[in-house]
Amino acid sequence: MSIHILVLGRDKAILEVVERLINSHEGWKATVVGTEEEAFAALGEKEFRILFVGAGVTAEEEAALRRKISDRYPRVVVARHFGGGSGLLENEILSILNNISYGK
């Protein structure tokens, strides 16, 4: 079973790295988008467990997005990804998945 992870950001170079890192992990599949509209289109097509918000998305945009996601897709965990390398990203994902598994 694959875990689908949606990544929203505006820095193309960072998005490419995040996508590559997520997809390099067995069982994880990344979908990368650059706009909120693209994010909602993707959410309508596939069941995502995580939505990472990344570089270029303002705090205000993120807050509005979190409200909309919690209303429409309450099972999707929204998290800010600040970068920092493959180990940090993997640990962020594993922590979120662990919390989902234990209902936190």
C-alpha positions as a LaTeX table, in Angstrom:
\begin{tabular}{lrrr}
\hline
Residue & $x$ (\AA) & $y$ (\AA) & $z$ (\AA) \\
\hline
Met1 & 0.00 & 0.00 & 0.00 \\
Ser2 & 1.32 & 3.43 & $-0.92$ \\
Ile3 & 1.19 & 6.51 & 1.26 \\
His4 & 0.36 & 9.52 & $-0.92$ \\
Ile5 & 1.94 & 12.80 & 0.13 \\
Leu6 & 0.97 & 16.12 & $-1.41$ \\
Val7 & 3.53 & 18.92 & $-1.41$ \\
Leu8 & 2.56 & 22.54 & $-2.03$ \\
Gly9 & 5.30 & 25.07 & $-2.57$ \\
Arg10 & 6.54 & 27.76 & $-4.88$ \\
Asp11 & 10.28 & 27.12 & $-5.09$ \\
Lys12 & 10.69 & 24.74 & $-8.01$ \\
Ala13 & 14.20 & 23.60 & $-7.08$ \\
Ile14 & 13.16 & 22.72 & $-3.51$ \\
Leu15 & 10.02 & 20.96 & $-4.74$ \\
Glu16 & 12.09 & 18.79 & $-7.08$ \\
Val17 & 14.33 & 17.71 & $-4.21$ \\
Val18 & 11.41 & 17.01 & $-1.86$ \\
Glu19 & 9.64 & 15.01 & $-4.56$ \\
Arg20 & 12.76 & 12.95 & $-5.24$ \\
Leu21 & 13.35 & 12.30 & $-1.52$ \\
Ile22 & 9.77 & 11.20 & $-0.87$ \\
Asn23 & 9.63 & 8.98 & $-3.95$ \\
Ser24 & 12.94 & 7.33 & $-3.04$ \\
His25 & 11.26 & 5.82 & 0.03 \\
Glu26 & 9.51 & 2.54 & $-0.69$ \\
Gly27 & 5.76 & 2.92 & $-0.40$ \\
Trp28 & 5.69 & 6.73 & $-0.48$ \\
Lys29 & 4.44 & 8.66 & $-3.49$ \\
Ala30 & 4.78 & 12.44 & $-3.83$ \\
Thr31 & 2.59 & 14.77 & $-5.82$ \\
Val32 & 3.98 & 18.29 & $-6.12$ \\
Val33 & 1.84 & 21.36 & $-6.82$ \\
Gly34 & 2.45 & 25.09 & $-6.94$ \\
Thr35 & $-0.97$ & 26.54 & $-6.17$ \\
Glu36 & $-3.86$ & 26.01 & $-3.80$ \\
Glu37 & $-6.10$ & 25.29 & $-6.79$ \\
Glu38 & $-3.77$ & 22.52 & $-7.94$ \\
Ala39 & $-3.70$ & 21.14 & $-4.40$ \\
Phe40 & $-7.49$ & 20.86 & $-4.24$ \\
Ala41 & $-7.60$ & 19.31 & $-7.71$ \\
Ala42 & $-5.10$ & 16.67 & $-6.57$ \\
Leu43 & $-7.03$ & 16.06 & $-3.33$ \\
Gly44 & $-10.12$ & 15.38 & $-5.42$ \\
Glu45 & $-8.32$ & 12.74 & $-7.47$ \\
Lys46 & $-6.43$ & 10.72 & $-4.87$ \\
Glu47 & $-6.48$ & 9.99 & $-1.14$ \\
Phe48 & $-3.57$ & 11.82 & 0.49 \\
Arg49 & $-2.58$ & 11.36 & 4.13 \\
Ile50 & $-0.17$ & 14.31 & 4.35 \\
Leu51 & $-0.05$ & 17.76 & 2.81 \\
Phe52 & 3.30 & 19.47 & 3.26 \\
Val53 & 3.31 & 23.23 & 2.87 \\
Gly54 & 6.70 & 24.50 & 1.79 \\
Ala55 & 8.75 & 27.45 & 0.65 \\
Gly56 & 6.92 & 30.41 & $-0.82$ \\
Val57 & 3.58 & 29.81 & 0.90 \\
Thr58 & 2.88 & 32.59 & 3.38 \\
Ala59 & 1.67 & 32.00 & 6.93 \\
Glu60 & $-1.67$ & 33.58 & 6.01 \\
Glu61 & $-2.07$ & 31.33 & 2.97 \\
Glu62 & $-1.17$ & 28.31 & 5.08 \\
Ala63 & $-3.72$ & 29.21 & 7.79 \\
Ala64 & $-6.50$ & 29.61 & 5.21 \\
Leu65 & $-5.48$ & 26.36 & 3.54 \\
Arg66 & $-5.52$ & 24.50 & 6.88 \\
Arg67 & $-9.10$ & 25.67 & 7.54 \\
Lys68 & $-10.27$ & 24.58 & 4.10 \\
Ile69 & $-8.50$ & 21.23 & 4.32 \\
Ser70 & $-9.89$ & 20.44 & 7.78 \\
Asp71 & $-13.42$ & 21.19 & 6.51 \\
Arg72 & $-13.18$ & 19.20 & 3.27 \\
Tyr73 & $-10.54$ & 16.57 & 3.96 \\
Pro74 & $-10.31$ & 16.02 & 7.74 \\
Arg75 & $-8.12$ & 12.90 & 7.39 \\
Val76 & $-5.34$ & 14.87 & 5.69 \\
Val77 & $-2.60$ & 16.07 & 8.04 \\
Val78 & $-1.27$ & 19.50 & 7.05 \\
Ala79 & 2.31 & 20.20 & 8.10 \\
Arg80 & 4.88 & 22.88 & 7.32 \\
His81 & 8.09 & 21.54 & 5.83 \\
Phe82 & 11.01 & 23.87 & 6.41 \\
Gly83 & 13.67 & 21.87 & 4.59 \\
Gly84 & 16.80 & 20.53 & 6.14 \\
Gly85 & 17.65 & 17.38 & 4.25 \\
Ser86 & 16.42 & 13.88 & 3.68 \\
Gly87 & 16.76 & 12.70 & 7.28 \\
Leu88 & 14.58 & 15.51 & 8.60 \\
Leu89 & 11.93 & 14.99 & 5.93 \\
Glu90 & 11.82 & 11.25 & 6.57 \\
Asn91 & 11.50 & 11.83 & 10.32 \\
Glu92 & 8.71 & 14.36 & 9.78 \\
Ile93 & 6.78 & 11.87 & 7.66 \\
Leu94 & 7.37 & 8.97 & 10.03 \\
Ser95 & 6.25 & 11.08 & 13.01 \\
Ile96 & 3.04 & 12.10 & 11.23 \\
Leu97 & 2.31 & 8.50 & 10.17 \\
Asn98 & 3.00 & 7.28 & 13.71 \\
Asn99 & 0.58 & 9.85 & 15.13 \\
Ile100 & $-2.07$ & 8.84 & 12.57 \\
Ser101 & $-1.63$ & 5.18 & 13.52 \\
Tyr102 & $-2.14$ & 5.93 & 17.19 \\
Gly103 & $-4.97$ & 8.42 & 16.65 \\
Lys104 & $-3.12$ & 11.43 & 17.99 \\
\hline
\end{tabular}
